[in-house]
Amino acid sequence: MKKILIVGAGAIGGSLAAYLGQTNSSITIYERQKGIADEINRAGVTLTGDKAPLHAAVMAVSDLRMLRREYDVCFLATRAYQLQEAAQSVLPYLKDSALMVSMNNGVCIDELLSVAGELSACWCSINFGAGIQSPANYFLKIRGGIVLGMKGGYCPPQLLELQRLIDPVLKCEITDNIIGTLYSKMLINACITSTAIMTGQTLGDILASPEGRQIFDRIMMEGVRMAKAEGIRIVPYRGKLNYYFLCANNPVSKLFRRIYYHFLGKKYRERTSATLEAMRRGVRSETDYYNGYICRLGNSHHIACPVNMEICRTVREIEQDLNLISPYNLKLILQKN
C-alpha cells in the first residue's frame, strides 16, 4: 500500500484525504496548526456534498519530527507562495522515488522544480471545489476530478501508479500538457478571484456591470497573448471553454463572450470569493500567481500587460490597507488603460 503524505489540511488537502482514505489506510496529513491536527486524529476527516458523505480515519501531525522517511507520494496542498518552503521542509521524509505533487492554484512551475527536480515534480489541476465547515469537516461545492502531469509530458511508472491509486475514488487523468492545463484554470482565477478581491462583489454583480465584463475581456486577452509568446498551448477550460475563440476580435466571438458572461453571472450570481474572506482575516492572496504570472511572462517577452499589472498593484494596496475594496477599482483600472 502506498504511503501518502498530504501537506495542509485546508479545503483541498482535507477533501483529498477523505477521497483517498476510501481505498488507502496509510495517509498522513502534516498540518502546522496543532488544534486542527488533534481534531483530525480524534475524528478523522469527513467530506459531505457528494453522492454520500465520505469519512476516513487518517493520521495528522503538527511537528515534522513525527514523520519518517517512508512516503511514496507527497501532495502539497498549501497556498502558492508557501509551496517552495513546504516542499523543502518535507523532502527529507520522502523516498528517493517519490513524486511531489503541487495542488496549488496558479502556475507554480519553477517553485516546485527548484526543490523536486524534473524527475519528481508533478502538478495537479483541480477541477472540483471544496470548503471547510469546521476543522476536519469539509463540503463539496463543485463536483469534478483532477488532471496530473509532469514537465515536457514526462510520464514515469510512478505517475501511472498514482493515477491508478486516485481514479477509483476521484476521476484522475494524465496530460502531456500540464502547463497549458494549469494556465487554463489560472485565467479563470485571474478573472473571477481577482475582480472579487478588488470589488467585494459577488460574481453576478461583477458581470452585471460593463466594467466587470471589460476587465474580464482584458485579463483574458492579455493572458492569451502572453501564452502565444511563451509557446504555451492553452487547453479548453473543463474541456469546453476555448480561450482562443473567446478572445478573438470578431463579431461571433464578441457575441459569445456576452452570452458566456450572462450565463456565468446568472449561474453563480451569489458566489462569493473564499480568497476575499481569507484576506479579511489577514491571509495573503495568490494574485501574484494568477495575474502576476501573466505579467512575468510579459516582462520576459517585453510585452505590456497593463490591466493585469494594475490588478496586481491594486490587490497589493488592498492587502497593505492602502486602498479600499470597492467596485470603483475596476473603473479606475479601465480609465488608466
Beta strands, then each sheet from edge to edge (+ up, - down):
strand 1: 4-7
strand 2: 27-30
strand 3: 45-48
strand 4: 54-56
strand 5: 59-61
strand 6: 71-76
strand 7: 94-102
strand 8: 121-126
strand 9: 129-134
strand 10: 137-142
strand 11: 146-149
strand 12: 172-174
sheet 1: 5+ 2+ 1+ 6+ 7+ 8+ 11- 12-
sheet 2: 4+ 3- 10- 9+
end
